[in-house]
Amino acid sequence: MLARVRMRQNRMTEAEASLKRSSDLLADDDVGLAQTLWVLGCMQRAQQRNEEAEQTHRRALAISDAWTKPDILLDLGIVLIQLGD
């Protein structure tokens, strides 16, 4: 995924734009969308954008499958702890 490469290069603005473009192309019930949103939420959390990360993880969780749900729940929990909820 191009966004992950950009994240590793610390090109966060470009990575986020790539993730948002990808999410716009996927159907609302596509598991690929859940994975894309999960990565976006992790990036937002890493940038201390916890309110956005919470919303993004919750959206990903709503459309996730059995394979992605545990990872999304873990990251959502971390965000909630950082928010103090």
C-alpha positions as MATLAB code, in Angstrom:
seq = 'MLARVRMRQNRMTEAEASLKRSSDLLADDDVGLAQTLWVLGCMQRAQQRNEEAEQTHRRALAISDAWTKPDILLDLGIVLIQLGD';
ca = [
       0.000    0.000    0.000;
       1.418    3.333   -1.079;
       0.235    5.017    2.113;
       2.326    2.686    4.285;
       5.423    3.419    2.227;
       4.821    7.141    2.663;
       4.289    6.662    6.382;
       7.628    4.866    6.675;
       9.207    7.791    4.839;
       7.557   10.140    7.375;
       5.522   11.744    4.591;
       2.348   11.803    6.676;
       0.410   14.398    4.697;
       0.846   12.359    1.523;
       0.059    9.113    3.337;
      -3.163   10.542    4.717;
      -4.208   11.852    1.312;
      -3.560    8.419   -0.191;
      -5.615    6.689    2.502;
      -8.503    9.114    2.070;
      -8.474    8.633   -1.723;
      -8.517    4.873   -1.214;
     -11.403    5.077    1.223;
     -13.393    7.156   -1.271;
     -13.038    4.405   -3.886;
     -14.221    1.516   -1.703;
     -17.815    0.525   -0.974;
     -19.154    1.195    2.527;
     -19.399   -2.542    3.274;
     -15.989   -3.477    1.835;
     -13.576   -5.098    4.302;
     -10.802   -3.285    2.445;
     -12.385   -0.041    3.601;
     -12.229   -1.236    7.213;
      -8.521   -1.992    6.806;
      -7.860    1.364    5.134;
      -9.695    3.222    7.886;
      -7.827    1.222   10.524;
      -4.472    2.318    9.096;
      -5.729    5.912    8.864;
      -6.871    5.790   12.486;
      -3.490    4.450   13.603;
      -1.759    7.274   11.762;
      -4.062    9.849   13.368;
      -3.355    8.355   16.799;
       0.386    8.510   16.181;
      -0.030   12.214   15.425;
      -1.957   12.756   18.694;
      -5.174   13.433   16.744;
      -7.116   11.222   19.114;
     -10.637   12.549   18.508;
     -10.264   11.910   14.771;
      -8.651    8.542   15.451;
     -11.577    7.503   17.635;
     -14.113    8.368   14.919;
     -12.059    6.635   12.238;
     -11.594    3.471   14.319;
     -15.298    3.360   15.178;
     -16.200    3.625   11.489;
     -13.715    0.846   10.669;
     -15.101   -1.319   13.454;
     -18.650   -0.990   12.108;
     -17.645   -2.619    8.808;
     -14.843   -4.923    9.963;
     -14.820   -8.694    9.708;
     -13.626  -11.332   12.145;
     -10.012  -10.949   10.962;
      -9.668   -7.198   11.412;
     -12.000   -6.615   14.361;
      -9.539   -7.557   17.164;
      -6.836   -5.213   15.868;
      -9.282   -2.352   15.436;
     -10.694   -2.899   18.933;
      -7.194   -2.837   20.419;
      -6.312    0.433   18.686;
      -9.665    1.979   19.599;
      -9.006    1.056   23.226;
      -5.632    2.777   23.111;
      -7.246    5.916   21.688;
      -9.923    5.927   24.384;
      -7.285    5.565   27.100;
      -5.383    8.510   25.637;
      -8.599   10.541   25.566;
      -9.279    9.597   29.180;
     -12.577    7.834   28.388;
];
